[in-house]
Amino acid sequence: MRRQRSSAEEQVAELLRTAKDALGLSVAFLSRMDGTTQHLEVVDSSIPFLFQEGAKVAQATSFCQVIREGRLPAVIPDVRRFPEAMALPAARFPRLRSYVSVPVTLSDGTYYGTFCAAGLTTDKGLSERDRALLEVLASAAAVVIEPEVTAAAQRAEVEGRLLPVLASGGPTVVLQPIVDLATGRRVGAEALSRFPAAWGKAPDVVFAEAHAAGVGDDLELLALERAVEHLARVGGYVAMNVSPGTLLTDGCAALLRRLPAPRVLLELSEHDPVEDYGALHAALAEARGRGMRLAIDDVGAGFSSLRHIVLCRPDVIKLDRSIVDGVAADDVLRTLVRALVEFAHGSATTVVAEGVETVDDVVALRALGVDLGQGWHFGRPGPPEALEPVAAAVVPRPGLPLDDAVPVTAPAPLPARPRG
């Protein structure tokens, strides 16, 4: 039974059928050359049992390779006239007697393989014009297959980078402090994944690549495990990021059952689609029943998903840095933040501002009723040992430099807003 072809392969098959019918030969095929093996990727054949998709032959002994090396012409009306051709395995079985082969080259000049037509009988009518036709069809095939070839190469590159990270137990996880704006106390920290700087990629890009390559759930779960390891080393709560898709996996369900729920804030991005809110609530029910809190991250980045917030019923919303940075000097941002705070507080939801970098913004956010803050102003992401104890922080005051802020030493759990 023939395997299911992709849309691109169906288009290539049409080009091969055109070539086979136009030249009057028995078979036409697209092959990929990997340096050692010729892979028959798409085949259109009048004799299917002799020429099958997925078949592999040694590249060095294939007609296509010998033609590419210039040891045989591209157009061979009668294979019997060339001793070197008759010495090749395909001249004995399936007993090829006529052959035309042209290279398939991608837009960057990469040699991919060949576009060929062959017959079991001689064909004295084969000519250079037939080769020209195959070259046109091969160019069209290259355009069709290139997106899939590029995507496959990208997947291989991503896997090559990520597999060692997965094998070593996941990404490095650092913590960034989260502070109560009303008192200045550190109440918790967010666990953030870090990947090798040489990659030059933000963590969200790496996770997206991992999901595209089919290892995203594994990478997220390892990052969560690394975050969980920090719970025993810091006070307050730890916020951990997870995508809705990973949240619904059996691995994540097992992890949630092991968590000290009251010390965990689970964050879902506003950008992540939720296909089934019922399944999401079911996956979270047991952990939330034990005191775990749910947050929606990146709120305001696109301001496109209030429905997402309403249906997820989070305990916390985290304002994206794009509407936080510079809020003290921007009336539009203040209006937007105020509206989100009123919306959140109306449903007993805590508001965290991300990307806080200045005292002025701290003061403005506090005046707008924002509950918690996170950003470089309070501390950069780092190891657990770099965090201040939850009882030691300072309250910024309007018009005063940070050095003149007032110390606060009282303990600070995650603020809870009564519901009802």
Secondary structure, 3 states (H helix, E strand, C coil): CCCCCCHHHHHHHHHHHHHHHHHCCCEEEEEEECCCEEEEEEEEECCCCCCCCCCEEEHHHCHHHHHHCCCCCCEECCHHHCHHHHCCHHHHCCCCCEEEEEEEECCCCCEEEEEEEEECCCCCCCCHHHHHHHHHHHHHHHHHHHHHHHHHHHHHHHHHHHHHHHHCCCCEEEEEEEEECCCCCEEEEEEEEECCHHHCCCHHHHHHHHHHCCCHHHHHHHHHHHHHHHHHHCCCEEEEECCHHHHCCHHHHHHHHHCCHHHEEEEEECCCCCCCHHHHHHHHHHHHHCCCEEEEEEECCCCCCHHHHHHHCCCEEEECHHHCCCHHHCHHHHHHHHHHHHHHHHCCCEEEECCCCCHHHHHHHHHCCCCEEECCCCCCCECHHHCCCCCCEEECCCCCCHHHCEEECCCCCCCCCCCC
